[in-house]
Amino acid sequence: MKTSTIEGNIVEEYKIGNTTIKICDSAYKDKTPEDIERILKRIMEIGIRIYEKEMKE
C-alpha cells in the first residue's frame, strides 16, 4: 500500500470499494486569503485554457 507524506488536516474522507480518498487542506495551510485567491484564479485560468483547446479540436 502506498502512503502519502502530504501534511495537513483531513477535511473529507471517502471510501469507494477498497479505495480510501482523503482530502487535505495542505494546499491552503498557512496561506493568506490573497494567496488562496491567486491559487484559485490560476486553477480557473488553466481550466479555461483546457476548455478552449478542447472546443477548437
KOLLUM-83724 format. One record per residue: x, y, z of N, C-alpha, C in turn; residue in one letter. Coordinates in steps of 0.1 Angstrom, whole numbers, plus 5000, padded with zeros to 4 digits. Layout:
N
XYZXYZXYZA...
//
This chain:
57
500849885000500050005000500950125000M500650224992501350344991500850455001K501650515008501250615018501750755013T501050855018501450995014502151065025S503051155020503751235030503251385031T502151405025501551545025500951565039I501351685044500851715058499751815057E498751805065497651895066496451825073G495451895075494251835082493451765071N492951645075492051575066490651645068I490151705057488851775058487651685053V487951585044486951495039487651365037E486851255039487451125036486251035030E486650975019485650895011486150755010Y485250655009485750515007484850474995K485550434984484950374972485550234970I484750134973485250004972486349984982G487549944977488749924986489650044986N489150154980489950274979489550384989T490450434996490150545005490750674999T489850774998490350904993490251005004I491351075007491451175018491751305012K490851405015491051545010491651625022I492851685019493551755029493551905026C493751985036493852135034495252185032D496152095029497652135029497952235018S497152245008497352344997497152485003A496252495013495952625018496452655032Y497152555038497752565051498752685051K498652775060499552885062499452985051D498352995043498253085032497353195036K497653315031496753435033495553425024T494553505027493353505017493853545003P494753635002495253674989495953564982E496753484989497453364983496353274978D495353244986494353154982493653204969I493353334969492653394957493553374945E494853394946495753374935495753224930R495753134940495752994936494452964928I493353004934492052974927491953034913L492553164912492553224899493353154889K494553104893495453024884494752894880R494052824889493352704886492252734875I491552844877490552884868491152914854M492252984853492853014841493352884833E493852794841494252664835493052594829I491952584837490752524833490152584820G490252714819489652784807490552754795I491852754797492752714785492452574780R492252484789492052344785490652334778I489652404784488352404777488452464763Y489052584762489252644749489952554739E490952484743491652394735490752284730K489952224739489052124736487952164726E487552294727486552344718487052364704M488352394703488952414690489152284682K489352174689489552044683488351974678E
//
